């Protein structure tokens, strides 16, 4: 009996090791691609004050900054059609094909930004070209994060699904972190005059190098087992978006509201906060970027921990805990950020970002478990991008506008708390999905 059992045990161990290597490869491919996408998408926000000076008419700094953030927001409106297109490709022709195209388009748009003439050379046409490139970025981003989470979730073991999807979402933070560190390096290595003259192009052109690695890794991926099964059985839908709206309208609405805090809250606590610390907290650009970088590091560390908690205790408890923290701590942390000292800036921003990260860790796994395989990519992309369009892309613009209208530096805290409340209310109506098998059809 012993002789019979030994080969079986060895075979099981080899199979487990093989599965471990396989999921590690899948997660690595998803994370790297997401890092590239969010570096490209985020570097624009972190260079906002520089872009305002280079691509908008001189005379009114606030108007130029609002113009820059308006262009930032425009890209989010293109995320919805991008999500529909890439969702269609991902659900009909495969997750891998869609994810390869998203990263290629994003890199092309970002490099194009780095090569553009400025307002001084082309006038209003430079602004138009910037907006068009930003729109292409938004279109590409529309198919990225939802697709990456669909890809990983369909390959992950049931009992670790939240942990692995949380790790994918760490790619968004890592991409933003790299962008923030590059922005910090720019202010440290170059004078303001050098940045405005030529050095501002460096962060955008670096995308060619970073993106090349991401494209290579994405092309080496294999399709997910669940999509392969659908494809072999001929069960992919002819028009996935129509099937999504027909059969999964309820889950789609829940995804939109659940995502409020991880979109609006995220862009307030990261992209906009770098500007807030300079304008309202009276910090130098170096301190603002350093604070943002530290907050992102803590966010990256929080995601897998909160993801493991969602696997152990359930999705709802993590969603509710993080959104309650956002509601309670939003105003006090903004008061600290406006306080003037470095430690207040770092502490306040970090606490806000950790609250967002806790919710983020349980969000996408909840989305995935609401949707059947034939419309999963489309549902994730459309739901996430509707929220991004309404609350995420507009967040820096609205926050800047609120301060200008109310003359109250704490006005953006109200927006942050509002997003947390929306997610909290939605989480109370979500069914617990911990431990379920992913629905196929």
Secondary structure, 3 states (H helix, E strand, C coil): CHHHHHHHHHHHHHHHHHHHHHHHHHHHHHHHHHHHHHHHHHHHHHCHHHHHHHHCCCCCHHHHHHHHHHHHHHHHHHHHHHHHHHHHHHHHCCHHHHHHHHHHHHHHHHHHHHHCCCHHHHCHHHHHHHHHHHHHHHHHHCCCHHHHHHHHHCCCCHHHHHHHHHHHHHHHHHHHHHHHHHHHHHHHHCCHHHHHHHHCHHHHHHHHHHHHHHHHHHHCCCCCHHHHHHHHHCCCCCCHHHHHHHHCHHHHHHHHHHCHHHHHHHHHHHHHHHHHHHHCCCCCHHHHHHHHHHHHHHHHHHHHHHHHHHHHHCHHHHHHHHHHHHHHHHHHHHHHHCCCCHHHHHHHHHHHHHHHHHHHHHHHHHHHHHCCHHHHHHHHHHHHHHHHHHHHCCHHHHHHHHHHHHCCCCHHHHHHHHHHHHHHHHHHCCCCCCCCCCCCC
